[in-house]
Amino acid sequence: RTQSRNISKADQFDHFDIPQLNVLIMIVGSRGDIQPFCALAQALKENFGHRVRIATHKEHESFVMDQGVEFHPIGGEPRKLMAFMV
């Protein structure tokens, strides 16, 4: 019989040599499209020490930064770009 033990997400990867990465996540969309990627960015930053930035429209800057994630602006009008992509 084996005993289970609690292993953090980062501990599961201790046997890998994972370098710290610079990650840029580019999102065209609404706040609802951006929100899950903020959670992903936080996890990559907190659990693995990666530098993560989200590139999206200027109107979402404060939301992204309030999540503790770096922000990089992209151009274009969000509504026109979303209509083009859907």
MOBEL-V43452 format. One record per helix or strand of 2 or more residues. SS is the DSSP state (H for helix, E for strand). FROM is the first residue (numbers start at 1). LEN is the number of residues. If there is no record, write none. Layout:
[[SS,FROM,LEN] [SS,FROM,LEN]]
//
This chain:
[[H,11,3] [E,22,5] [H,31,18] [E,51,7] [H,58,9] [E,70,5] [H,78,8]]
//
